[in-house]
């Protein structure tokens, strides 16, 4: 007995030129992700010296765990929210969220508010990396998937180096709060570029019938 098979939808030709804009924008977002993850450790010695904040070695470790907990929640919820918002808007929301958390840390007058800021940052950080990886792999040529993924991952380490540089230069000169104000830059730099230049995921468009 024969049966008719519906041929799969043709896949558009993907070259390195087609993935480059997506890779560049996701690289920038993950760069800021790496910077925000490492920024707390970079300025912790200066925060411990700030007696007005009330940070102690014990509470410093607790706040670090709140960041990790926020990342866990963010990673678990990002998938469901992506089905609703799409990958493009979810990326924008993630960057905006950890930028807002950094601003909250910059103005915090006690460790309670500072811990809340790190938790908010963690919510945005947790979902960003998986989203960027999925976007880059979706647009990358199949034979260049490993290359594009490797290039994307370099951004996280560059972000960590930038956080260390800020901790060594900006914190001693202007104070640790200014380092967290630098963590607001993603909302001012990356978000407008993502909204203007990043295309929506073809998979999301297909699921919407577009």
trRosetta pair geometry for C-beta under 8 A, 3 or more apart (Angstrom, degrees):
i j d omega theta_ij theta_ji phi_ij phi_ji
9 206 7.7 -178 57 -129 163 131
11 14 7.5 -45 149 -15 107 102
12 202 7.6 -152 21 -109 118 156
13 18 7.7 154 110 -20 66 151
14 18 5.2 -120 -145 70 61 137
14 19 6.4 55 -177 -45 104 101
14 139 6.2 171 -140 177 125 47
14 140 6.5 84 152 127 136 17
14 141 4.7 -176 107 -81 95 60
14 142 7.6 109 66 -18 123 65
15 18 5.2 102 50 4 66 97
15 19 7.5 -146 96 3 37 88
15 141 5.8 27 -117 -59 27 124
16 19 5.9 -62 -145 45 37 102
16 20 6.1 57 154 -50 68 97
16 141 6.4 -54 -54 1 60 121
16 144 5.9 -116 -82 177 92 178
16 148 8.0 -169 -125 -73 81 109
17 20 5.8 -36 -145 4 30 120
18 139 6.1 -145 126 -180 92 97
18 141 8.0 109 50 -50 108 84
19 22 5.5 -69 -161 50 54 110
19 23 5.3 56 144 -28 86 110
19 136 6.7 73 -169 -158 112 67
19 139 4.3 146 -109 121 80 99
19 140 4.6 58 -108 -94 157 55
19 141 6.9 -114 -15 -10 132 70
19 144 7.3 -172 36 97 154 128
19 148 5.8 -50 144 -113 146 147
20 23 5.6 -56 -139 39 29 112
20 24 6.1 30 162 -22 66 106
21 24 5.8 -54 -144 35 30 111
21 25 6.4 23 160 -13 64 107
21 197 6.2 -127 -179 162 119 111
21 198 7.7 -176 139 -102 99 50
21 199 7.9 77 99 -5 123 98
22 25 6.1 -60 -148 40 29 105
22 26 6.1 20 158 -11 66 112
22 135 5.7 -150 -177 147 118 104
22 136 6.0 170 125 -100 108 58
22 139 4.6 96 37 45 159 162
22 198 6.7 90 -116 -138 68 80
22 199 6.9 -58 -80 37 105 93
23 26 6.0 -61 -141 44 27 105
23 27 5.9 36 156 -28 64 108
23 136 5.5 77 -95 -125 74 107
23 139 7.7 -138 -40 84 80 124
23 140 7.7 78 -66 -82 113 97
23 148 5.7 -109 -100 -153 129 101
23 151 6.3 23 -173 100 128 128
23 152 6.4 -115 -148 -74 83 92
24 27 5.5 -50 -146 31 27 117
24 28 6.7 28 154 -19 60 102
25 28 5.8 -51 -154 32 33 111
25 29 6.6 31 150 -16 64 105
25 190 7.7 120 -165 -155 75 85
25 193 6.1 -166 -124 131 101 109
25 194 5.9 129 -177 -96 123 70
25 197 6.1 -175 -77 94 137 112
25 198 4.9 -160 124 -81 165 103
26 29 5.5 -52 -147 37 38 112
26 30 6.1 31 156 -14 70 106
26 91 7.7 -82 -105 -139 79 144
26 132 3.9 139 -161 -152 112 102
26 135 5.7 177 -77 79 138 126
26 136 5.4 -120 60 -56 162 106
26 152 5.9 -20 113 -129 114 115
26 155 7.9 174 122 25 65 161
27 30 6.1 -59 -144 42 27 104
27 31 6.2 38 152 -29 63 104
27 151 7.0 -49 -91 138 123 90
27 152 5.9 -127 -86 -123 74 59
27 154 7.8 -2 -140 69 106 86
27 155 4.3 177 -163 -68 70 143
28 31 5.5 -48 -149 27 31 118
28 32 6.9 25 155 -12 62 102
28 155 7.3 -101 -56 -149 16 142
28 189 7.5 -125 174 126 127 108
28 190 5.3 176 129 -109 112 102
28 193 7.0 4 82 83 158 148
29 32 6.1 -59 -158 38 32 105
29 33 6.4 40 143 -25 65 106
29 91 6.3 -39 -132 -174 165 109
29 94 7.8 66 -175 89 124 113
29 95 5.7 -91 -137 -78 99 122
29 128 6.2 -148 150 -172 111 119
29 132 5.9 -170 81 -85 122 131
29 186 7.4 82 -130 -149 58 116
29 190 5.4 123 -89 -165 70 142
29 194 6.9 61 -70 -75 122 128
30 33 4.8 -45 -146 32 42 123
30 34 6.4 44 154 -19 68 98
30 128 6.9 168 -93 136 65 111
30 129 6.4 82 -118 -105 104 72
30 132 5.3 -149 -55 89 111 173
30 152 6.1 81 22 177 160 84
30 153 7.7 -83 149 -108 152 29
30 155 4.3 95 89 94 103 125
30 156 5.3 -60 160 -63 104 77
30 159 7.0 -137 133 -19 58 140
31 34 6.0 -55 -154 35 29 107
31 35 6.5 28 149 -18 62 107
31 155 4.2 -85 -62 -177 76 100
31 156 7.3 -127 -93 -75 35 28
31 158 5.6 -33 -126 86 97 108
31 159 4.4 162 -172 -66 48 103
31 162 7.3 55 176 7 94 144
32 35 5.3 -51 -145 37 37 116
32 36 6.2 35 157 -19 68 105
32 95 6.7 57 86 -136 141 98
32 98 7.7 147 134 91 103 126
32 99 8.0 -10 164 -71 136 94
32 159 6.2 -141 -55 -123 9 130
32 183 7.9 122 -168 -149 94 63
32 185 7.1 -148 -118 87 121 92
32 186 4.0 109 -175 -85 160 120
32 190 5.9 -100 -3 -28 150 148
33 36 6.1 -59 -148 37 26 106
33 37 6.4 27 156 -20 63 107
33 98 7.3 89 -111 58 63 166
33 125 5.7 131 -149 -135 89 83
33 128 5.1 -162 -94 96 134 142
33 129 6.3 157 160 -61 163 86
33 155 8.0 66 44 119 99 105
33 156 6.4 -43 88 -111 103 83
33 159 6.3 84 67 103 53 176
34 37 5.8 -52 -143 33 31 112
34 38 6.4 6 166 1 64 114
34 155 6.6 178 0 128 132 65
34 156 3.8 149 -72 -161 124 52
34 157 6.4 -99 -152 -35 157 15
34 158 6.8 103 77 65 149 54
34 159 2.6 126 75 71 101 121
34 160 4.7 -78 169 -35 106 73
34 162 7.7 98 100 36 100 103
34 163 7.3 -136 132 -13 71 119
35 38 6.5 -77 -150 48 24 95
35 39 6.0 41 156 -53 66 106
35 159 3.8 -102 -36 -172 71 92
35 160 7.0 -144 -84 -66 40 28
35 162 4.9 -35 -102 80 110 115
35 163 4.7 161 -151 -56 60 95
35 166 7.8 66 -161 4 106 137
35 183 7.0 -174 122 -109 106 80
36 39 5.6 -37 -137 4 30 120
36 98 5.1 67 165 159 169 128
36 101 7.9 82 -168 79 130 113
36 102 6.2 -98 -126 -67 108 123
36 121 5.8 -155 169 -171 124 123
36 125 6.1 -148 96 -84 124 121
36 159 7.6 -29 9 169 60 127
36 163 7.6 -152 -39 -86 14 128
36 183 5.4 100 -104 -144 88 114
36 186 7.6 -39 -46 -15 125 142
37 67 7.8 135 -137 161 62 132
37 125 6.0 130 -74 -153 91 148
37 156 8.0 7 30 -161 138 95
37 159 7.6 74 32 118 96 122
37 160 7.2 -40 75 -88 102 88
37 163 7.8 -110 68 -41 58 162
38 41 5.8 -59 -165 44 60 108
38 42 6.0 63 142 -30 82 108
38 159 7.1 145 24 123 118 82
38 160 4.3 100 -21 -130 160 75
38 163 3.9 150 93 69 101 156
38 164 6.8 -41 142 -43 130 76
39 42 5.4 -58 -149 34 36 117
39 43 6.5 6 164 1 70 109
39 102 7.5 29 74 -120 157 113
39 163 4.4 -121 -79 -140 61 116
39 166 6.9 -15 -128 74 93 134
39 167 7.3 173 -151 -57 55 104
39 179 6.1 170 -170 148 108 109
39 180 6.8 128 142 -91 136 63
39 182 7.9 -173 -130 78 138 104
39 183 5.8 -92 -4 -75 177 125
40 43 6.8 -76 -151 46 25 89
40 44 6.3 49 154 -60 65 96
40 63 7.4 -157 -164 119 141 112
40 64 6.7 167 118 -97 144 82
40 67 6.8 -131 -6 -51 159 159
40 118 6.5 47 -85 -115 143 125
41 44 5.6 -27 -142 -11 33 121
41 64 7.9 56 -68 -107 88 122
41 163 7.8 65 60 136 85 129
41 167 7.9 -48 102 -80 57 161
42 163 4.7 -166 -24 149 149 88
42 164 5.3 -148 -112 -98 119 41
42 166 6.3 69 131 74 149 85
42 167 2.9 -143 163 -46 98 143
42 168 7.6 -80 -169 -26 103 68
42 171 7.4 178 133 -24 89 143
42 179 7.0 -153 97 -177 114 151
43 46 5.1 -56 -172 45 75 113
43 47 5.8 78 130 -27 88 102
43 166 7.8 -41 -58 113 104 94
43 167 5.0 -138 -63 -118 62 95
43 171 5.0 -178 -119 -101 94 145
43 176 4.1 121 -180 -140 127 106
43 179 5.0 -179 -68 61 140 156
43 180 7.6 -93 31 -41 164 87
44 47 5.4 -58 -143 38 36 113
44 48 6.3 39 159 -23 69 102
44 55 7.9 -136 -154 143 73 146
44 60 5.9 82 -151 -155 118 135
45 48 5.8 -53 -149 33 32 112
45 49 6.7 28 153 -16 62 106
46 49 5.7 -56 -153 36 35 112
46 50 6.8 40 148 -28 64 102
46 167 7.7 -164 1 -157 122 81
46 171 4.7 -150 -17 170 162 122
46 172 7.2 -138 -91 -74 129 54
46 175 7.3 161 165 -159 134 45
46 176 4.2 166 103 -59 124 114
47 50 5.5 -49 -152 25 39 114
47 53 6.1 -62 -168 72 81 161
47 55 5.0 10 143 44 101 158
47 60 7.5 135 96 -105 124 113
47 176 5.2 -135 -64 118 78 176
48 55 5.6 -99 -94 98 52 107
48 56 7.5 80 -131 -124 89 23
48 57 7.1 32 -118 -65 130 67
48 60 6.9 -28 -76 -62 101 141
50 53 4.4 49 107 4 113 113
50 55 7.0 47 65 24 92 108
50 176 6.8 -103 -30 26 137 128
51 54 7.4 45 178 -71 44 46
52 109 7.7 -66 147 -164 102 72
53 108 7.5 59 -134 110 102 98
53 109 7.6 -152 -112 178 62 32
53 110 6.8 153 -160 -125 53 30
53 111 6.4 92 162 -60 85 77
53 114 7.0 37 -163 -32 114 150
54 59 7.7 6 128 56 80 163
54 110 6.0 2 36 -144 128 76
54 111 5.4 -106 87 -18 97 108
55 59 5.8 -138 -148 85 58 116
55 60 5.6 70 178 -70 107 90
55 63 7.8 -42 -130 -4 108 146
55 111 5.5 138 -85 -89 71 117
55 114 7.6 -47 -76 71 113 159
56 59 4.8 83 49 16 81 100
56 60 6.7 -135 91 -14 38 88
57 60 5.5 -50 -144 28 29 118
57 61 7.0 29 159 -16 60 100
58 61 6.2 -58 -162 32 32 107
58 62 6.8 29 147 -16 65 107
59 62 5.2 -52 -149 37 43 116
59 63 6.3 45 153 -22 71 101
59 111 5.4 5 156 -178 140 160
60 63 5.9 -53 -150 34 31 110
60 64 6.6 35 150 -20 61 104
61 64 5.5 -52 -152 33 35 116
61 65 6.7 35 152 -19 65 101
62 65 5.7 -55 -155 33 35 110
62 66 6.8 39 147 -22 65 100
62 115 7.3 -24 116 -114 94 133
63 66 5.4 -47 -153 28 39 115
63 67 7.0 45 149 -20 64 97
63 111 6.7 -110 -67 -171 129 99
63 114 6.6 -15 -132 114 143 100
63 115 4.6 -121 -117 -102 91 88
63 118 5.5 89 176 37 93 157
64 67 5.7 -48 -158 28 37 114
64 68 6.8 34 148 -14 65 104
64 118 7.7 -77 -95 165 29 153
65 68 5.4 -52 -150 39 41 113
65 69 6.2 45 150 -23 69 103
66 69 5.5 -49 -144 36 34 114
66 70 6.4 39 154 -20 64 102
66 115 5.1 69 43 -170 167 94
66 118 5.5 92 93 94 107 110
66 119 4.7 -63 161 -72 105 93
66 122 7.1 -161 133 -5 61 148
67 70 5.8 -55 -153 34 30 112
67 71 6.6 31 150 -19 64 104
67 118 4.4 -66 -73 164 93 106
67 119 6.7 -119 -85 -81 40 40
67 121 6.5 -20 -130 79 94 105
67 122 4.4 167 -165 -66 50 119
67 125 7.8 14 -178 42 91 144
68 71 5.5 -52 -150 34 35 113
68 72 6.6 40 150 -22 65 101
68 122 6.6 -92 -25 -132 8 139
69 72 5.6 -49 -152 30 35 115
69 73 6.6 32 152 -14 65 102
69 119 6.8 -23 78 -125 99 93
69 122 6.6 67 71 126 51 161
70 73 5.8 -54 -149 38 34 108
70 74 6.1 34 153 -19 67 109
70 118 7.1 -178 8 131 145 62
70 119 4.2 162 -64 -162 127 54
70 120 6.8 -82 -142 -24 149 9
70 121 6.7 87 106 72 153 54
70 122 2.3 110 83 82 112 119
70 123 4.7 -75 -177 -42 99 63
70 125 7.4 71 110 41 103 99
70 126 6.6 -154 127 -27 62 122
71 74 5.5 -54 -143 40 31 113
71 75 6.2 32 158 -21 65 106
71 122 4.3 -89 -39 -167 67 92
71 123 7.6 -122 -77 -66 32 21
71 125 5.2 -45 -102 89 97 101
71 126 3.6 154 -162 -79 52 95
72 75 6.0 -56 -147 35 27 108
72 76 6.4 21 157 -16 63 110
72 122 7.8 -1 15 160 60 120
72 126 6.3 -110 -9 -123 12 142
73 76 5.9 -61 -147 38 30 109
73 77 6.1 8 163 -4 67 115
73 122 7.4 76 42 119 95 105
73 123 6.0 -35 87 -108 107 80
73 126 6.6 143 66 32 50 168
74 77 6.3 -69 -140 46 25 97
74 78 6.0 41 161 -47 65 104
74 94 7.4 101 -172 -125 126 98
74 97 7.9 167 -116 106 129 151
74 122 6.2 -166 -7 137 127 64
74 123 4.2 149 -73 -162 110 40
74 124 6.3 -103 -128 -17 149 10
74 125 6.5 112 70 62 161 51
74 126 2.7 135 74 53 107 118
74 127 4.6 -115 159 -20 92 88
75 78 6.0 -39 -141 8 26 118
75 126 3.9 -105 -35 169 75 103
75 127 5.8 -180 -93 -75 40 58
75 130 6.7 104 -139 -5 87 134
76 79 7.7 -62 175 18 30 101
76 126 7.7 -24 6 149 62 138
77 80 5.9 -61 -162 43 55 106
77 81 5.8 46 148 -17 83 112
77 127 7.2 -68 76 -69 71 129
78 81 5.8 -66 -145 45 30 107
78 82 5.9 38 156 -30 68 107
78 90 6.4 106 -161 179 85 130
78 94 7.3 24 -117 -80 119 122
78 126 6.8 -162 -32 110 123 87
78 127 2.9 154 -86 -127 138 120
78 130 6.5 135 93 65 146 123
78 131 6.4 -112 171 -50 133 108
79 82 5.7 -53 -149 28 27 114
79 83 7.1 32 153 -21 60 98
79 130 7.9 -43 -67 118 85 145
80 83 5.8 -48 -160 25 36 113
80 84 7.1 23 148 -8 63 106
81 84 5.7 -63 -156 42 41 108
81 85 5.6 4 160 8 79 115
81 90 5.8 133 115 -114 101 116
81 93 7.6 -102 147 78 138 154
81 127 7.6 -18 55 -136 125 162
82 85 6.3 -66 -121 55 28 87
82 86 6.8 -24 -168 154 62 6
82 87 5.6 27 -152 -83 110 61
82 90 4.7 -35 -97 -38 75 165
82 127 7.9 -176 -48 -172 108 126
82 131 6.8 -173 -94 -106 133 106
82 204 7.6 -108 164 -94 88 124
83 207 7.9 -86 -144 130 76 157
85 89 4.2 -121 165 87 105 118
85 90 4.9 131 86 -58 125 83
85 93 6.8 -11 159 -10 168 141
86 89 5.1 75 65 21 94 99
86 90 6.6 -164 89 -9 44 95
86 200 5.5 -36 180 -143 134 111
86 201 6.7 -175 -169 27 84 99
86 204 4.7 104 -132 171 83 155
87 90 5.6 -62 -142 42 30 113
87 91 6.2 37 158 -25 66 103
87 131 5.6 163 -154 -159 92 99
87 134 6.6 -133 -123 94 141 119
87 135 5.7 166 150 -77 142 102
87 200 6.8 132 52 -157 87 63
87 201 4.2 70 23 -25 131 125
87 204 5.8 -153 0 -32 91 142
88 91 6.0 -55 -157 30 27 111
88 92 6.8 23 149 -14 62 105
88 194 7.0 163 -168 167 79 96
88 198 5.4 164 -132 111 100 112
88 199 7.2 -114 -82 124 131 25
88 200 4.7 -79 -15 -100 131 66
88 201 7.0 -158 -31 -13 83 76
88 204 7.9 -139 -1 56 88 157
89 92 5.4 -51 -149 37 39 114
89 93 6.2 42 151 -21 68 104
90 93 5.5 -49 -144 37 34 113
90 94 6.3 39 154 -23 65 102
90 127 6.8 -92 165 141 109 133
90 131 5.8 -154 106 -118 113 148
91 94 5.7 -52 -148 32 31 112
91 95 6.5 26 156 -13 64 105
91 128 6.8 88 -135 -132 67 77
91 131 5.3 -171 -80 131 85 140
91 132 7.0 101 -117 -70 118 75
91 135 7.3 5 -63 -38 141 150
91 194 5.8 -146 110 -161 115 143
91 198 7.0 -81 73 129 147 167
92 95 6.1 -57 -149 38 30 107
92 96 6.2 28 154 -17 65 111
92 191 5.6 86 -148 -139 86 83
92 194 5.2 -179 -83 106 87 134
92 195 6.1 66 -103 -66 140 86
93 96 5.7 -58 -144 40 30 112
93 97 6.1 33 156 -26 65 108
93 124 7.4 -149 130 -120 62 93
94 97 5.8 -55 -148 31 28 112
94 98 6.8 10 163 -5 64 102
94 124 4.4 132 -168 -163 57 77
94 125 7.4 135 -177 -66 101 18
94 127 5.1 -134 -100 79 128 100
94 128 4.2 165 146 -76 145 90
94 131 6.7 180 -7 27 154 149
95 98 6.7 -62 -148 41 28 94
95 99 6.2 29 155 -18 64 113
95 124 6.7 157 -58 -179 9 127
95 128 6.9 99 -61 -110 66 130
95 186 4.9 -137 -172 153 99 119
95 187 6.6 162 136 -82 91 57
95 190 5.2 -123 -162 98 153 127
95 191 5.5 -172 101 -73 128 84
95 194 6.9 154 18 -3 151 154
96 99 5.7 -62 -149 40 29 113
96 100 6.3 31 155 -21 66 106
96 124 7.1 -156 68 -117 47 139
96 187 5.5 81 -118 -111 61 100
96 191 5.9 70 -70 -97 89 136
97 100 5.8 -53 -148 34 30 110
97 101 6.5 31 152 -18 63 104
97 120 6.3 -140 176 168 84 82
97 121 7.4 154 130 -117 77 30
97 123 5.5 -92 158 93 139 99
97 124 3.1 174 83 -70 105 116
98 101 5.2 -45 -145 36 42 117
98 102 6.5 49 153 -23 65 99
98 120 7.5 163 -106 124 42 72
98 121 4.3 66 -140 -149 78 69
98 122 7.7 111 -104 -27 98 16
98 123 7.6 -172 -70 66 74 64
98 124 3.4 -138 -34 79 83 131
98 125 5.1 85 -86 -49 141 80
98 128 7.5 -52 -6 -30 136 141
98 183 7.6 -93 142 171 86 108
98 186 7.0 16 83 61 96 152
99 102 5.7 -51 -152 33 33 113
99 103 6.7 34 150 -18 64 102
99 124 7.6 -78 5 109 60 174
99 183 6.6 -178 -127 141 55 74
99 184 5.1 86 -170 -137 93 49
99 185 7.6 -140 -124 53 112 33
99 186 4.7 -141 -74 68 114 99
99 187 3.6 165 133 -34 166 107
99 188 8.0 166 -155 -9 147 69
99 191 7.7 -75 2 -36 156 124
100 103 5.6 -52 -151 35 35 112
100 104 6.5 38 150 -21 65 103
100 120 6.1 -81 98 144 95 133
100 124 7.8 131 37 -34 91 144
100 187 7.3 90 -47 -67 66 144
101 104 5.5 -51 -149 33 35 114
101 105 6.6 38 151 -19 65 102
101 117 4.8 131 -171 -178 68 65
101 118 6.5 109 173 -97 119 15
101 119 7.3 -155 -132 68 126 41
101 120 3.5 -178 -91 91 102 94
101 121 3.1 -154 102 -53 148 73
101 122 7.4 165 -143 4 170 53
101 123 7.5 155 -56 35 138 92
101 124 6.7 -155 1 16 125 120
102 105 5.6 -50 -151 34 35 113
102 106 6.5 40 150 -25 64 103
102 117 7.0 121 -81 172 12 113
102 121 6.0 85 -49 -93 69 123
102 180 4.9 -173 -176 -172 80 80
102 181 7.6 161 143 -86 102 15
102 183 3.0 -136 -156 109 153 123
102 184 5.5 -156 93 -59 117 62
103 106 5.5 -50 -150 29 35 116
103 107 6.7 12 160 -3 66 106
103 117 7.6 -148 72 -140 44 121
103 180 7.3 161 -87 145 21 98
103 181 7.3 60 -109 -112 64 56
103 183 7.6 -145 -44 89 53 94
103 184 5.0 66 -68 -88 95 117
104 107 6.5 -69 -149 45 29 95
104 108 6.4 53 150 -56 64 97
104 113 6.7 -136 170 166 94 88
104 114 7.8 162 128 -116 83 34
104 116 6.5 -90 150 99 140 90
104 117 3.3 -171 96 -103 105 105
104 120 6.2 67 28 43 148 142
105 108 5.5 -34 -147 -5 33 122
105 114 5.4 65 -132 -142 72 73
105 117 3.8 -175 -54 117 71 149
105 118 6.4 74 -82 -54 122 72
105 121 7.4 -5 -26 -32 126 132
105 180 4.4 -130 96 -149 108 151
105 183 7.5 16 54 58 125 146
106 177 4.9 96 -156 -169 71 83
106 178 7.7 80 -137 -80 112 20
106 180 3.9 -166 -71 98 84 114
106 181 4.8 96 -124 -60 151 72
106 183 7.6 -171 -48 47 113 105
106 184 7.4 -46 -11 -34 148 115
107 113 7.8 -72 97 140 75 135
107 177 7.7 87 -68 -152 33 120
108 111 7.6 73 153 -101 130 19
108 113 4.0 178 -134 100 94 103
108 114 3.8 147 125 -67 166 74
108 116 7.9 161 -105 48 124 90
108 117 5.9 -112 -52 -7 127 136
109 113 6.4 45 37 38 63 141
110 113 5.7 91 59 15 74 96
110 114 7.0 -138 102 -3 37 96
111 114 5.2 -56 -141 44 39 116
111 115 5.9 45 158 -25 70 103
112 115 5.9 -54 -150 34 25 109
112 116 6.7 26 151 -18 61 104
113 116 5.5 -50 -150 34 36 115
113 117 6.6 40 150 -22 64 102
114 117 5.6 -52 -154 32 34 114
114 118 6.7 31 151 -15 65 102
115 118 5.7 -53 -148 37 36 109
115 119 6.4 39 152 -21 66 103
116 119 5.6 -52 -149 34 33 114
116 120 6.5 35 152 -19 65 103
117 120 5.7 -53 -149 35 33 111
117 121 6.4 36 151 -19 64 104
117 180 8.0 34 145 -164 146 140
118 121 5.4 -48 -147 36 36 116
118 122 6.4 43 151 -24 64 102
119 122 5.5 -51 -152 32 33 115
119 123 6.9 42 149 -26 62 97
120 123 5.7 -44 -157 22 36 116
120 124 7.2 26 151 -8 62 101
121 124 6.1 -63 -160 40 37 104
121 125 6.0 30 151 -19 73 113
121 183 7.9 -19 -115 164 132 140
122 125 5.5 -58 -135 41 34 110
122 126 6.0 43 165 -34 68 103
123 126 6.3 -50 -150 20 22 113
123 127 7.8 -2 163 1 53 104
124 127 7.0 -78 -163 41 31 93
124 128 6.5 34 155 -40 68 115
125 128 5.9 -59 -147 17 33 117
125 129 7.8 25 173 -16 64 97
127 130 6.4 -68 -161 46 48 104
127 131 5.9 44 152 -23 80 117
128 131 5.8 -67 -151 39 30 111
128 132 6.2 24 160 -17 69 109
129 132 5.9 -57 -144 37 29 107
129 133 6.3 29 159 -18 64 107
129 156 7.5 28 -108 -83 116 131
130 133 5.7 -57 -146 38 31 112
130 134 6.2 30 157 -19 66 107
131 134 5.8 -57 -148 36 29 110
131 135 6.3 29 155 -19 65 107
132 135 5.7 -53 -145 36 32 111
132 136 6.3 28 159 -16 66 107
132 152 6.3 168 140 -169 113 133
133 136 6.1 -58 -146 38 28 106
133 137 6.2 21 160 -13 65 112
133 149 6.6 41 -140 -127 90 95
133 152 6.8 158 -95 109 63 155
134 137 6.0 -60 -144 42 27 107
134 138 6.2 30 157 -26 63 110
134 201 7.4 -8 128 -112 104 138
135 138 5.8 -59 -150 32 27 113
135 139 6.6 4 161 -1 63 110
135 198 7.8 -15 -167 -167 149 116
135 201 6.2 -108 -109 -87 76 98
136 139 6.4 -71 -150 46 29 97
136 140 5.8 35 156 -37 68 114
136 148 5.2 -173 167 144 112 117
136 149 6.6 147 106 -84 131 58
136 152 5.3 -104 -40 -60 172 146
137 140 5.6 -49 -131 25 30 117
137 145 5.8 44 -132 -144 83 102
137 148 7.3 166 -83 90 49 123
137 149 6.8 26 -74 -72 94 103
138 201 5.8 19 107 -144 170 92
138 202 6.3 -178 165 34 119 95
138 203 6.2 -102 -132 -10 137 111
139 199 8.0 118 -89 62 134 119
139 202 8.0 134 -81 -4 73 111
140 144 5.4 -133 179 90 102 90
140 145 5.1 129 106 -98 135 58
140 147 8.0 171 -161 66 132 83
140 148 4.2 -141 -109 26 137 158
140 149 7.8 -67 -31 -37 170 75
141 144 4.4 57 64 23 97 107
141 145 7.5 -126 88 -45 48 66
142 145 6.0 -18 -158 -30 36 112
144 147 4.7 -54 -165 45 74 119
144 148 5.6 73 136 -24 91 101
145 148 6.2 -59 -145 39 27 104
145 149 6.2 25 158 -17 64 110
146 149 5.8 -58 -145 39 29 111
146 150 6.2 30 156 -19 64 108
147 150 5.8 -58 -150 37 27 111
147 151 6.4 27 154 -18 64 106
148 151 5.6 -51 -146 36 33 112
148 152 6.4 37 153 -22 64 104
149 152 5.7 -53 -150 34 32 113
149 153 6.5 29 154 -19 65 106
150 153 5.8 -56 -147 35 31 110
150 154 7.0 43 153 -30 62 95
151 154 5.9 -44 -160 15 35 115
151 155 8.0 43 147 -26 58 93
152 155 6.1 -47 -175 12 44 114
153 156 5.8 -38 -166 19 54 112
153 157 7.4 43 146 -9 70 100
154 157 5.9 -62 -160 41 44 107
154 158 6.2 44 147 -20 75 106
155 158 5.5 -54 -146 39 36 112
155 159 6.3 41 153 -23 66 104
156 159 5.7 -55 -155 34 30 114
156 160 6.7 32 149 -19 63 102
157 160 5.5 -46 -149 33 38 113
157 161 6.6 39 151 -17 64 101
158 161 5.6 -53 -150 37 35 112
158 162 6.4 39 149 -23 65 103
159 162 5.5 -50 -147 33 35 114
159 163 6.6 38 152 -21 64 100
160 163 5.6 -49 -151 31 35 113
160 164 6.7 35 151 -17 64 102
161 164 5.6 -52 -151 36 36 112
161 165 6.4 38 151 -20 66 104
162 165 5.5 -53 -149 36 34 114
162 166 6.4 35 153 -19 66 103
163 166 5.8 -53 -149 36 32 111
163 167 6.4 32 152 -19 64 107
164 167 5.6 -56 -148 37 32 113
164 168 6.3 24 156 -14 66 109
165 168 5.9 -61 -145 40 30 106
165 169 6.0 -4 167 7 68 117
166 169 6.5 -72 -132 51 24 89
166 170 4.7 -21 -164 25 70 123
166 171 6.9 84 142 -26 68 91
166 179 4.9 125 146 -133 116 98
166 182 5.8 -146 -136 67 146 161
167 170 7.5 -23 -65 50 14 85
167 171 5.2 3 -151 -1 45 136
167 179 6.3 51 -83 -124 58 153
168 171 7.4 48 -15 36 8 103
168 172 7.4 -13 176 -2 34 114
169 172 7.2 -81 -164 37 15 97
169 173 6.6 -11 162 0 56 121
170 173 6.0 -76 -147 47 29 103
170 174 5.5 -36 -178 36 72 111
170 178 5.5 -130 163 103 112 112
170 179 5.3 142 94 -80 122 81
170 182 6.8 62 111 -31 175 143
171 174 7.2 -76 -115 58 15 70
171 175 6.7 -41 -154 143 53 14
171 176 4.9 27 -137 -90 104 60
171 178 7.4 -175 -92 60 47 92
171 179 5.2 -8 -71 -40 91 130
174 178 4.2 -6 113 17 124 158
175 178 5.6 101 70 0 77 99
176 179 5.5 -47 -164 24 50 116
176 180 7.2 41 146 -11 72 99
177 180 5.8 -58 -160 39 42 107
177 181 6.5 46 144 -22 70 102
178 181 5.1 -45 -145 34 42 117
178 182 6.6 53 150 -24 64 94
179 182 5.6 -45 -159 26 35 116
179 183 7.2 43 140 -23 59 98
180 183 5.0 -39 -158 23 47 121
180 184 7.8 59 145 -27 60 87
181 184 5.7 -35 -167 10 47 115
182 185 5.8 -12 -178 -16 54 116
183 186 7.3 -18 178 5 53 102
184 187 5.7 -46 -178 32 67 113
184 188 6.6 54 133 -12 82 109
185 188 5.5 -70 -149 46 42 106
185 189 5.3 9 166 1 82 119
185 190 8.0 80 128 -6 71 91
186 189 6.3 -69 -125 52 24 91
186 190 4.6 -20 -160 23 71 123
186 191 6.9 87 145 -28 67 88
187 190 7.4 -21 -64 51 15 86
187 191 5.2 9 -152 -8 45 134
188 191 7.3 40 -26 33 9 104
188 192 7.6 -8 174 -4 34 112
189 192 7.3 -85 -174 35 16 98
189 193 6.9 -3 155 -5 57 117
190 193 5.8 -70 -153 44 34 109
190 194 5.9 33 157 -22 74 109
191 194 5.8 -55 -142 36 29 110
191 195 6.3 26 161 -16 64 108
192 195 5.9 -58 -146 39 30 109
192 196 6.0 18 161 -12 66 115
193 196 5.9 -64 -141 43 28 104
193 197 5.5 -26 -180 24 68 118
193 198 7.5 78 131 -27 68 95
194 197 7.1 -74 -116 53 15 78
194 198 4.6 -9 -156 1 61 133
195 198 7.4 8 -42 32 12 97
200 204 5.7 -101 166 74 103 123
200 205 5.6 114 107 -53 118 103
201 204 4.1 85 71 4 102 105
201 205 6.8 -171 92 -7 55 83
202 205 5.5 -55 -147 40 36 113
202 206 6.1 39 154 -22 68 105
203 206 5.7 -53 -147 35 30 112
203 207 6.5 30 154 -18 63 105
204 207 5.7 -54 -149 36 32 111
204 208 6.5 23 153 -12 64 109
205 208 5.8 -63 -149 42 31 106
205 210 4.4 -89 -166 77 83 102
206 209 7.6 43 -178 -72 31 22
206 210 7.5 -96 -66 56 22 63
